[in-house]
C-alpha cells in the first residue's frame, strides 16, 4: 500500500539503490521519475534498474514479490513508520527478444549494461537513468543523470522521440504509439517527425493492443489536463479512426450557428475537452467526449434549422457499444451513459414540476451532470443561465426534501386492502410525486390521494 508523504517514495527507492550498490551491483533510478525530476515535477512513483538478477533482488530485501521475474521485475516493499509501506519496482538490466504478440517480448536476456537496457525502452525522455547519491549531494537532477539516448536534449527541445529506429520500437509494442501521443499532449511537446511518421504508418496495428490497454491510455489522455491536444494528435496520426471511429464521424458535421457559433460537432467536442481539468472524474471526461456522438447519425436540415432529432438516444446506444468494446466496468458504463442520456434535460429545468426537478437531482453524482452542462455551454453559446438556475436549486434544496422518507409503502397499500400487482408502482409514484410537490404531508393524506384515484376493491 503506497503512501502520499512527499519524498517518501524517493527516499525508499534511494535506499534500495544504496543497498544494491553496497552489494556490488549497479543501480539507478530509471524512466518516468527521472524525466519528472528534470521537469521539476513530483514523480508519481520511482522505478529502479539494476545489474542484480531477480533472484539476487529477491534475497536481498525482507519483503518482495516476483510479479514479473521472467522479465526481470521484482516489487520491493519498504516500511514507512506509521504509514504502512511503499512498493518500488526493481528491474534487472535486460535486452528483449522478438515481440511476436506486438506487446511483450517472447524472451529477455539479462544484462549488466545500462546502455543495453535503455536502448530497448520506448522514448528518449523515458530512457534516462539517475544516480540518487549524486542527487542527494548536489540537489541538481541534471548533474545526476546518466543519459545514453539523448533524452535531456529532447526534453529541452520539447520532443517525443522514439529510441533508435521508431518503426522497430512501435512494431515491438503497439501500445507505445498511444503512449507517445499521451506524453506529447501531457507535456505540451511535439512528436519528432520520424516518430510521427512511424506512428502514422503503423496506426492500423494498434488493433493488436488489448481493449483494456487502449481504454486505460485514452482515459489518461482525457484526465491528465490536455485532452483536446491529445485527441487532435490521435486524429493527426491516424490512431483515432482505429480506436474510436465513432468520434471521427463528428468531423465536418455542421450545427445550427445560433446555438453553436463555434463550429461543427468535432470542434465543439474539442472545446469541451480543452476545458477538462487535470484529475477530473473519468466518467465526466468520457461523457464530455461522447455526449454528442449521436449527432452524425441524426443530422438533418429542417426548414427552420439544422436538427439532430433523437441524438441523445442514439448517442447512448453508440456510447454503450464503445463502453462494451473497451471493457468498462458496469458502474463506470452506467455513469457515462447517465451523463449522456441526461445532458439535454437542463433546457427543461425551469419548466419542470417540483417533483420532476427533485428526481432529476437524485441522479447519481449530480455534480458531474452539472459540470458536463457547464462545459457544454462554455463550448457553444456561452450562456450559463440554465446552469446557474439548476445549480442554485440543487445547492439550496435540503436533501430531506429531495429524498424524503416515503409516506406510503407497499406494505401500507396491502394493509389498506389493495392486492399486490403492477399498479403498485404507479400508486407509490403518485404518492411520492405529491409528497415531493408538497401536496401531501402525512401518511393519511397520501393514502387518501391513492384511494381517490384507485378506489379500494
Buried (B, 14 or more C-beta within 10 A) or exposed (E): EBEEEEEBBBBBBBBBBBBBBEBEBBBBBBBBBBBBBBEEEEBEBBBBBBBBBBEBBBEBBEEBEEEBBEBBBBBBBBEBEEEEBBBBBBBBBBBBEEBEEBBBBEEBEBBBBBEBBBBBBBBBBBBBBBBBBBBEEEEEBBEBBBBBBBBBEBBEEEBBBBBBEBBEBBBBBBBBBBBBBBBBBBBEBBBBEEBBBBBBBBBEBBEEBEBEBBBBBBBBBBBBBBBBBBBBBBBBBBBBBBBBEBBBBBBEBEBBEEEBEBBBBBBBBBBBBBBBEEEBBBBBBBBBBBBBBBBBBBBEEEEEEBBBEEBBEBBBEBBBEBBEBBBBEEEBBBBBBBBBBBBBBBEEBEEBEBBBBBBBBEBEBBEBBBBBBBBBBBBBBEEEEBBEEBBEBBEEBEEEEBEBEEBBEEEBBEEBEBEEEEEBEEBBEBBBBBBBEEBBEEBEBBBEBBBEEBEEE
